[in-house]
Amino acid sequence: MWKRKSTRVQAQLPFLNHQYVERNKSSAFLDLLSRTELDWKESLPDNLKSLPVKEQEILDRCRQIQMQHLNKEISISKRETDTAGISFPY
């Protein structure tokens, strides 16, 4: 019985090794991309020059929405702890 399981695992080892290697290659590639600085905003054609501004506006709006939700969660958390008689020093 153990022999059958071990041969099944051994048969899967090349596949698992391949997955492991591919995952690490992908991770290394993404790490390399994240450390690379690109100056793509300076060489944009005229019809695309407004894109970085729009991108920043969208990112600012996303941050604002995230902070609203975070503030709601914190206020709910404070309310729940206040009613339980537990207080936090913030």
GIWOFEN-V170687 format. One record per backbone hydrogen bond with DSSP energy under -0.5 kcal/mol. CO is the residue of the C=O (numbers start at 0). NH is the residue of the N-H. Records with the same first field share a line. If there is no record, write none. Layout:
CO = NH ; NH
This chain:
0 = 4
1 = 5
2 = 6
3 = 7
4 = 8
5 = 9
6 = 10
7 = 11
8 = 12
9 = 13
11 = 15
12 = 16
13 = 17
14 = 18
15 = 19
16 = 20
17 = 21
18 = 22
19 = 23
20 = 24
21 = 25
22 = 26
23 = 27
24 = 28
25 = 29
26 = 30
27 = 31
28 = 32
29 = 33
30 = 34
31 = 35
32 = 35
35 = 37
37 = 39
38 = 42
40 = 43
44 = 47 ; 48
45 = 48
47 = 50
49 = 53
50 = 54
51 = 55
52 = 56
53 = 57
54 = 58
55 = 59
56 = 60
57 = 61
58 = 62
59 = 63
60 = 64
61 = 65
62 = 66
63 = 67
64 = 68
65 = 69
66 = 70
67 = 71
68 = 72
69 = 73
70 = 74
71 = 75
72 = 76
73 = 77
74 = 78
75 = 79
76 = 80
77 = 81
78 = 82
79 = 83
80 = 85
81 = 84
87 = 89
